[in-house]
Amino acid sequence: MRTPLRVFVLLLMAALCACTRVGAGRSASHPAELRLTTSSDLPTLDPLVSDNANLGYLAPLFHGYLIRVDADGRFIPDLVVRVPSRANGGISADGRTIRYALRRGVRWQDGVPFEARDVVFSFHAAMNPRNDVPDHSGFDDIASARATGPYAVEVRLRRPYSPGVATFFNLGANDAYPILPAHLLARYPDLNNVPYNGAPVGLGPYKVVSWRRGSEIDFQADPHYFQGAPRIARIRLQVVPDQNTSLTLWRSGASDMTLVSGFGATTGILQQVESRPRTRTRLRDHYQFDYVMFNVASARLRDQAVRRALVRGIDRQRIMHDLMGSLYRAGDGDRLPGQFAYDPAIVQPPYDLAKAKALLDAAGWGPRADGFRYRNGSPLTLEIVGVAGSRASEQFDVRLQGELARLGIRAEVKSYQYSLLFLPYQEGGIFARGEYDLAFYGWQPGEDQDHSYLFRCDSRPPGGENYSFICDPVIDRAARVELSSNDPVAQARADREILRRLIDRSDLLFLGFTRDAVATRDDLEGVEPSVLGQHLWNAWEWRWSPAQSSPGR
């Protein structure tokens, strides 16, 4: 499942903060309440039928998964007794069979026992063509999923597929689909518009008790949650579209937690957040990697010399540091130090404006008196696409336009609504149709080790989301090895081969990584920010410090 919690864009201030009633503190009548806010309402409360970043973030509060991920992205059992591996017998020697041993004694929030039939039903729901499932990647590689007992599930793969455990109802998947209740949903031909989507019964630590659309969702701790009753009894999620209002809630002392995240989250915002007394801020490196996406099939960027000049001639670190400050971490690829397949020897060519100009000169793109470059009488012109209404998108695009002008390249910026950018090919999506030359793009991967979905031939639209239209047999061969091998050494070697090839061919310009700043009151304990951005992964463990907490503080 490759569709990410998509942060292409530049949604800059945190979509999420946790807060109490404005001006009320934690009064004696609400001693254990935590309030979250989101910048936009959710379309549904079932992630299986919606590709929505906010929903994917919040779903762990009320949904359950076979496997969760901890703060460092490591797999931990959720609804299973152990994470399947070859060492413990959960994965067969040929890599084609995965066996899950389920927890006993787990109950849905309505009291019905959780069993293997729920996992099998959820798989068939994910594969039901009537359901609006965002992406089937990984699931398409499964030949069958069957219950071999009330608490045992066997998954049979069509071929060896190394990310199998990472994608099958795993919170670390790029699209994290939860387990759904067969006893409530099996009777429906599809799940797109069923009552459950507004009042889900889940396996997570909190129950949804009410949803006032466009306004608020109320959650209540499930005292029978199998990991233990949550320490905080109630959570309220309020829709607060205005960023300044969210910031005011925090600065006035009315909120307990706020997240500053994403491209364009300026240093100024973080400074305002940290200026409040008794604040604890945690900076967390994030697996999200940002890059300038090149449409290598476009008329100008088919010329590799032009792409190489762009990689050399765009001062990427200066742009990103100016826009993100301490929330930016420089990088030359898609892996952080310590992450799977990271190799410090694989780097992009350094910024060198003179070298970039020389590359264009050698390719026949000579400068003229107007300051721009021409070849055979035609100007070197590129189109940058951005997000309409996004100040961050506008800031980045203007900076990129200026970098290109210094190279002698005339660039036009066109802005589109976010939804139009990502529409499928059949519906005229800008990226899927290849109607651009350059764009800022951010990929927030899950714990799945493979990123080749972004670059393989078979992922080009309309068959996938390889919006760069890269098609390289070297990359495809390496991807086949990475996806089919059970040998971590061979997987890492293949992954590094893909990265080297992307850099050698200048198929894109890696910009670096995003950091999240999670700020909380100093008496909120248990919050452990995640490298995957799943900061609610252990919300049932959050608690108020008895030593510091006092009503109305």
PyMOL commands that set and color helices and strands:
alter all, ss='L'
color gray80, all
select helices_A, chain A and resi 47-49+53-61+116-127+139-141+164-167+182-185+195-198+243-251+267-274+304-313+316-327+353-362+391-407+418-421+425-427+430-433+452-454+457-459+473-484+488-504+539-541
alter helices_A, ss='H'
color red, helices_A
select strands_A, chain A and resi 13-19+33-38+67-69+75-77+97-101+142-149+152-157+206-212+216-221+234-239+255-260+279-294+328-329+366-367+373-375+378-379+381-387+410-416+438-443+508-521+524-525+543-544
alter strands_A, ss='S'
color yellow, strands_A
deselect
rebuild
show_as cartoon
